[in-house]
Amino acid sequence: MSEAQEKVSFWRSPLLSQPGIVHGFSNRWGGVSPAPFDSLNLGLHVRDNPEAVRENRRRAALSLGFDLERMVCAEQVHGSSVAFVTEADAGRESLDFSDALPGVDALVTDAPNLLLTLFFADCLPVFFVSQNTRAIGIAHAGWRGIESGVLENTVSVLTERTGEPPKNYYVAIGPGIGADAFIVGEEVAARFPESARWNVETRKWSVALASECTRRLTVAGIPVAQIDVSEECAFAESSLYFSHRRDKGRTGRMGAFIALSPTELR
C-alpha cells in the first residue's frame, strides 16, 4: 500500500466547498480492514470485523474534524423516506448498525456539528446545500430510490424546513456506478425512458443514473448550473472504490459525509 493510500482522503465538489460546509466522499484506502474489505470499509452490515469498521469510521470522521458521536446514519432500504435530523440524533449508528434511523434513505438538518453519513458501493451519493448554508441534506440514490422519489422528497423537506425555494440549493452528485457499467434488464430500463440506452453492439440496456438524477433535480426546480456531477465510476475504478456489482456483493462501503460547521467556526 502506498503512502497516499495509507491516508484517509475524499472526493469533494468545488461547488460545495464553501465556508460553513464540511463534506466529502471517501475512497477505499486509509483503514484497517482486510481483503475483500481493504481497507477503509465503513459498512457495519457487510460481514467485516465490526471493530475494524469502527476504527475506520473513527479515522474518517476525524479526518473531517468530527468525533464518532457526532455521526448520524440511516438504515438505507432503497426507498424514498427522508429524516429531519436534530441534536437528539447525534451518534445514531456510529457504532452499531441496529441503531440506524430506520427505513430512511436521506437525511436533512439545520443543526450545526452533526455529521450526516450514508454508505455506498455503486449507488450515487447526492449532497444538498442551501445558498446561505442554513440547511444541508444527503441522499442515497440507487435506481429504486431514484424511481420512488428520494431526490424530490429531499428537496421538499429542505424547502419546508428553510422556506427557501429549490432554486436556492446547490447539489453535488458524487462517484457511483457509471452509465457504461450499469447494465440492466429491459424491465428496469423501461422505468427510465429519459436515461436508458440500448447498445446495438452488445444488445444490452444500460441506465445513466447521474443523468437521471440531474434531470429529476432540474424538474424539481434546481438550476442545472447549480448541480455538480462527478465523472468517476466506482465500478471502473477498482483501485479506488468498492463496487457491489463488480465485486459480486462481497465488498466494503464508502462513506458520504456532510455537516454544517460548528456555529463558532461559521
N, C-alpha and C positions, 0 to 999 in steps of 0.2 A: 504494500500500500504506500502510495506516495505521500509526501508531506502535505500536499494540498488536500488529499483525501482524508487525512487524519483530523482535519478541522471541520467543524460544522459550518456549512455555507448555504446560501439561499438564493433562489431566483427572486428578483424584485422587479416591480413595474416602475419605470420612471414616472408614470402618470400618478402613482400613489405615493411617491417619495416626496412628502411634504411635511412641514412642521406639525407635530401633534399626532402623527401616524407612525405606527410600527407595523411592518408586515413582512412576509416572506414565505417562500415555498421551499422546503428542504430537499436536498438530494439524498442519495443513499449512503453517503460517506460521513465519517466522523463519530461513529458509535462503537459499541462493543458486542453486537450480536454476531453469532457465527453464521456461516452459509446454511441455508439459502437466504438468510435474512441480513446478510452482511451489507453494511454494518450498522447504519442508523435506522433500523426498523423502529417505527413509532407506534405500530399497531399492537394492542394488547389482546387481540382476538384472532391471531394468526398462528398460534401454537409455537411461538417463540418463547424463550425463557422470560417470565414476567419481570424478574429483577433486572435483566439486561434492558428490557424495554423501558422500565422506569428510569434507569440511568441514561438511556438515550434521550428520553423526554426531558430529563433534568438538564442535559447538555444543550439541547435545542432551545429550551426556554431561557436558560442562562445566556446563550449567545444573543438572544433578543432583549436581554435586560430584565428578565422576569424570573420569579420563583415558581415552582410547580403548583403551589397552592393558589396561584392567580389564573391557572389554565381552566378553561371551560370547554367540554367536549360533548358531542351529540352521538346518539346511537347509530345514525345513518342507515336508514332502511330503504333507500332508493325511492323515497316518497317526496311529498311537496310541503310538508309541515315546517313552520318556522317558529323558533322560540325567541322571545324577547328576554334577554339575559340581564340580570341585576346583580348587585353585590352579593346577594344571598346565594348565588350560584357558583361563586368562586371555588375552584377546586374540583368541580364535577368531572369525574372520570379521569382525573390526572393520574391516579394510582390504581384504580380498579374499574374495569370495563362495565361492571354491573351498576356503577353509579352514574353512567352517562344520562344526559337528558333524553328521555325515552321517545321513540317514534319521530325523531326530528332530523332533518337534513339541511337546515340552515339556521344560522344564529345572527341576531341583531342586538346591538346595545348602544346606549348613550352614556354608559358609565365608564369612567377612566380606569386604567390599570387592571383591566380584565383581558386576558389573552384568549380570544376566541380561536378555537382549534378544531380542524377537521382533518381526516386522513384519506389518502388517495393512492391508487395503483392502476390508473388508466382514466378514471372519471376526471372531469375538469374542476379545478378549484376556481370559484368566481368570487372576487373581492369587491366590496362596495364601500365608498366613502362619500359623505356629503361634502359639498363645497366648503362649508365653514367648519368641517370636522366635528360637528355636533353628534354625529352618529356613524356607525360602521356596520357592515354585515359581511357574512361569508356563506357561500352555498356549495353543496356537494352536487355536481351536475353530471350524472350519468344519463343514459338515454331515457330510462324510466322516469327519473326525476324531472328531466327537461320536459318530457311529454306531459307529465302531470302538473306542471306549472310551478316548480320550485323557484325559478328565477322571478317570475311575475309576482309570486307571493312574497318574496323577499323585498322587492321594490315596494309592494303595497304596505308591508309592515313598516318599512323605513319612512314612507310618506306619512303614514298615520301617526307615527311617533314624533316626527320632526316638523310636520306641516310643510315640508319642502316638496315641491313637485319633482317628478323624475328627471326633468331636465337639469336639476341641480346636483346630480350624482356623477361621480367618476367610477368606472368599473374596470377591473383587470381580470382577464381570463388567463390563468396560469397554465403550465405544462400539463399535458394529458395525452391521451391517445389521438394520433393524427388521422386525417381522413383516409390516407392510403392504407393504414393498418386496421381501421375499424370496419372489417368485413362483416356483413350481416346478411341474414336471410331476407327474402322478399317481403315477409310479413312485417319485419322491423323497418325496412326501407320505406314501405308504404305509409308509415306513420310520420315520415319526414319528407314530404314531397318537394320541399324547397331546398333540402340539403343532401338528399340521397343522390348517388352517382352510380351509373351502370358502366362497368368496364367491358367493352366489347371483346377485348383480347382474353381476359380471364373468365368472362361470363359470370361475374360476381358483382353484388351490390356492396357499396360502402356508404357511410354517412359521415359528413363533416360536422362533428359535434360543435366545434368552436364557431363555425359559421351559423349553425342553428341557434346557438346561444346569442350571438351578435344580432341576428335577425329578431329574435324574440325580445331582446332588451331594447332595440330601437322601436319596435312596435309598442313597447311599454312606455316609451317616451324619453329614453336616454339617447342623447345625440351620439351618432357614430363616432364623432371626433373625440368623445369622452369615454371611449371603450378601447382599451389596450389588449391585444391578443398575443400571447406567446407563440412563437413558431416552433418551439421544442416539442418533440414527440416522445412521450415516455416509453412507448413500445420500441421505437427505433434506437433510443439512447440507452442501451443496456448497461453501459459502463457508468451511467449517471443516475438512472431512475429504475425503480421497481415497476413491473408491469404484470398485472394479474393474468392477462391474456397471453402474453409472451412466455411467461414462466409457468403457465398451466396451473395457476391457482396457488402454487407453493411459493410465496414471496412475501416481502415486507410491505410497509406502507410509508409513504412520505407524509409530511405534515404541512398544512397550510395554516398560517397564523396571521391574525390582525388584532390590533389593540389601539385604543386611544391612550396616549401617553399620560402618566400621572399628571394631575392638574398643575402641580408646581413646575412641571417641565414644559408645559404647553405655552 
